[in-house]
């Protein structure tokens, strides 16, 4: 049986979880008040009455349930691998709990005689799935787009005015945070490799003095790979993306190929079978992207 893929870490971030709960509660309040006139058992009221007080109590209790659930999810993300399937089941459990609370209050408040508890729960589960399921999906899509757009970008600086000596084919790596603010810009010629570190990446490069430095940014290595597809930055391992122009030696060992970079402070980077053909294509003349480096 195929294992469910791991949930992207950006969906489990603190601000993402807070945003999801806030948007879901607001969406649910609007939806349920639109739904009230079309239901015989709905007791939501926004006027000055006892029902209004009960409505406020229910909304606050439901919100506390969601907040507690998301706090627990955030706390457990390091001890439990959250897959898409687990996340979906978790969301279903949240919806079922909130709908169960609604059913319990409905039976106690309106005491309907025409419908059984299971009928009320089934109907509340249907509308609850819309009231909470839709904003869950929208929030997930929104944060996916944000994570996709606010990541590393490869830019050509041939038209930029600068006092730094540059050639027409000079390329720079620019790193942006989630707010779209520029955090780091460096020449591709100074970048050695990018390393995955949980939900972050470490960019290893040399500064103007030639010293090896690292810069950490919240981003997925998979996103970086897709952003730089067709460039000198090549995935060689589940954990690494290497600048092929900085490879000094490619050597074959008993357990596979290894890359030695043009900096003795950097350890050798292994090439796994999944990426062997892609890496080798840059050393067999099959890739037109790169020009040989001189050392």
C-alpha positions in Angstrom: 0.0 0.0 0.0 1.4 3.4 -1.0 2.2 5.6 1.9 0.4 8.9 2.2 2.7 11.8 1.3 4.0 14.0 4.1 2.2 17.3 4.7 4.2 20.4 3.7 5.7 22.0 6.8 4.4 25.5 5.9 0.8 24.3 6.6 1.7 23.5 10.2 3.4 26.8 10.9 2.1 28.9 13.9 0.8 31.8 11.8 -0.7 29.5 9.2 -2.7 27.6 11.9 -3.9 30.9 13.5 -4.9 32.2 10.1 -6.8 29.0 9.2 -8.8 29.0 12.5 -9.6 32.8 12.2 -10.8 32.5 8.6 -12.7 29.3 9.3 -14.6 30.8 12.3 -15.5 34.0 10.3 -16.6 32.0 7.3 -18.7 29.6 9.4 -20.5 32.4 11.2 -21.5 34.0 7.9 -22.5 30.7 6.4 -24.5 29.5 9.4 -26.5 32.7 9.6 -27.3 32.5 5.9 -28.4 28.9 6.6 -30.7 29.7 9.6 -33.8 30.8 7.7 -33.9 27.6 5.7 -33.7 25.3 8.8 -36.5 24.2 11.1 -34.1 23.2 14.0 -31.6 26.1 13.7 -31.7 28.3 16.7 -29.0 30.9 15.9 -30.0 34.4 16.6 -28.2 37.8 16.4 -30.8 39.8 18.2 -31.2 40.7 21.9 -32.5 37.4 23.3 -31.6 34.2 25.2 -31.0 32.5 21.8 -28.4 35.2 21.0 -26.6 34.4 24.2 -26.6 30.7 23.4 -25.4 31.5 19.9 -22.4 33.4 21.4 -21.6 30.6 23.8 -21.7 28.0 21.0 -19.5 30.0 18.7 -17.0 30.7 21.5 -16.9 27.0 22.5 -16.5 25.9 18.9 -13.7 28.4 18.4 -12.0 27.1 21.6 -12.3 23.5 20.3 -10.6 24.5 17.0 -7.9 26.6 18.8 -7.1 23.7 21.2 -7.0 21.3 18.3 -4.6 23.4 16.3 -2.3 24.1 19.3 -2.2 20.3 19.8 -1.4 19.8 16.1 1.4 22.4 16.3 2.9 20.8 19.5 2.8 17.3 18.0 4.2 18.1 14.6 7.8 17.2 15.6 6.9 13.9 17.3 4.3 12.7 14.8 4.9 12.8 11.1 1.8 14.6 9.7 0.8 13.1 6.4 -2.0 14.4 4.1 -4.2 11.5 5.2 -3.6 12.2 8.9 -4.3 15.9 8.4 -7.6 15.2 6.6 -8.7 12.8 9.3 -7.7 15.4 11.9 -9.9 18.1 10.2 -12.8 15.6 9.9 -12.5 15.0 13.7 -12.6 18.7 14.3 -15.8 19.1 12.2 -17.4 16.1 13.8 -16.7 17.4 17.3 -18.1 20.9 16.5 -21.2 19.3 14.9 -21.6 17.0 17.9 -21.7 20.0 20.2 -24.3 21.6 17.9 -26.4 18.5 17.9 -26.3 18.3 21.7 -27.4 21.9 22.1 -30.1 21.6 19.5 -31.7 18.6 21.2 -31.6 20.5 24.5 -32.9 23.8 23.2 -35.5 23.0 20.5 -36.3 19.4 21.6 -37.4 18.4 18.0 -39.9 15.5 17.9 -39.9 14.9 14.2 -36.2 14.1 13.9 -33.9 11.7 15.7 -30.5 12.7 17.2 -28.8 10.9 14.3 -30.8 12.8 11.7 -29.9 16.1 13.4 -26.3 15.1 13.6 -26.1 14.0 10.0 -27.6 17.2 8.8 -25.3 19.3 11.0 -22.4 17.3 9.7 -23.4 18.1 6.2 -23.6 21.9 6.8 -20.6 21.7 9.2 -18.5 20.2 6.4 -19.3 23.2 4.2 -18.9 25.8 7.0 -15.5 24.5 8.0 -14.3 22.3 5.1 -14.5 25.1 2.5 -12.4 27.5 4.5 -9.9 24.7 5.3 -9.4 24.1 1.6 -9.2 27.8 0.7 -6.7 28.4 3.5 -4.5 25.5 2.4 -4.6 26.8 -1.2 -3.8 30.3 -0.1 -0.7 29.3 2.0 0.5 27.0 -0.8 0.4 29.9 -3.2 2.2 32.2 -0.7 4.9 29.6 -0.1 5.3 29.0 -3.8 5.7 32.7 -4.7 7.8 33.9 -1.7 10.8 31.8 -2.3 14.1 31.9 -4.0 14.2 33.4 -7.4 16.9 33.3 -10.1 17.3 36.7 -11.8 19.4 38.1 -14.6 21.1 41.4 -13.7 22.2 42.4 -17.1 20.1 45.6 -17.0 20.8 46.6 -13.4 22.8 49.8 -12.8 25.6 49.0 -10.3 29.2 49.8 -9.6 30.0 46.1 -9.3 31.8 44.6 -12.3 29.2 42.4 -14.1 28.9 40.7 -17.4 25.8 40.4 -19.5 25.2 36.8 -18.4 25.7 37.5 -14.7 23.1 35.8 -12.6 22.2 36.4 -9.0 20.3 34.4 -6.5 17.8 36.5 -4.5 16.1 35.3 -1.4 12.8 36.6 -0.1 10.9 36.0 3.1 7.2 35.3 3.4 6.4 39.0 3.4 8.2 39.5 0.1 11.1 41.3 1.7 14.5 40.8 0.1 16.8 39.0 2.6 19.9 38.0 0.6 21.3 38.5 -2.9 24.4 36.9 -4.1 26.1 36.0 -7.4 25.6 32.5 -8.6 29.4 32.2 -8.9 29.6 32.6 -5.1 27.0 30.0 -4.3 28.2 26.4 -3.6 25.2 24.4 -2.5 21.8 24.5 -0.7 21.1 22.2 2.1 17.7 21.1 3.4 17.1 21.5 7.2 13.6 20.4 8.1 11.3 23.2 6.9 14.3 25.5 6.2 17.2 25.6 3.8 20.8 26.6 4.3 22.5 28.5 1.5 26.2 28.0 1.5 28.3 30.6 -0.2 31.5 32.7 0.0 31.5 36.4 0.9 33.7 39.1 -0.6 36.6 37.9 1.5 36.3 34.4 0.3 35.1 33.1 3.6 32.4 30.3 3.6 29.1 31.5 5.0 25.6 30.1 5.4 22.2 31.8 5.3 19.0 30.1 6.6 15.6 30.7 5.0 12.3 29.1 5.5 11.6 27.2 2.3 11.2 23.7 0.9 14.1 22.2 -1.1 11.5 20.9 -3.6 10.4 24.4 -4.3 13.9 25.5 -4.9 14.5 22.6 -7.3 11.5 23.6 -9.3 12.4 27.3 -9.3 15.9 26.6 -10.6 15.0 23.9 -13.1 17.3 24.3 -16.2 19.9 26.3 -14.4 23.4 25.4 -12.9 21.7 24.4 -9.6 21.1 20.7 -9.7 19.5 18.3 -7.2 22.0 15.6 -6.3 20.5 14.2 -3.1 17.3 14.3 -1.1 19.1 16.9 1.1 21.2 18.8 -1.3 21.1 21.1 -4.4 24.6 21.8 -5.8 26.0 24.4 -8.1 27.5 22.3 -10.8 29.9 25.1 -11.7 31.5 24.7 -8.3 32.1 20.9 -8.7 35.9 20.2 -8.9 35.8 16.4 -8.9 33.1 13.8 -9.7 34.3 10.4 -8.4 32.8 6.9 -8.4 32.8 5.0 -5.1 31.5 1.6 -4.1 28.1 3.1 -3.0 27.7 5.6 -5.7 29.0 8.9 -7.0 30.4 11.7 -4.8 31.0 15.4 -5.6 34.0 17.4 -4.3 33.4 21.1 -4.5 36.0 23.8 -5.1 36.3 24.6 -1.4 38.2 22.4 1.0 36.0 23.5 3.9 32.9 21.8 2.3 32.5 18.0 2.8 31.9 15.8 -0.2 28.3 15.6 -1.3 26.8 12.2 -2.2 24.8 11.6 -5.3 21.9 9.2 -4.8 20.6 6.9 -7.5 17.5 9.0 -8.1 19.6 12.0 -9.3 22.6 10.2 -10.8 21.5 10.5 -14.4 20.7 14.2 -14.0 24.1 15.0 -12.4 26.1 12.9 -14.9 24.5 14.6 -17.9 26.4 17.8 -16.8 29.7 15.9 -17.1 29.1 13.9 -20.3 28.4 16.8 -22.7 24.7 16.2 -22.7 23.9 19.4 -20.9 24.3 22.7 -22.8 23.9 24.8 -19.6 27.4 24.9 -18.3 30.8 25.9 -19.4 33.8 24.2 -17.8 35.4 25.9 -14.9 39.1 26.6 -14.5 40.8 26.0 -11.1 
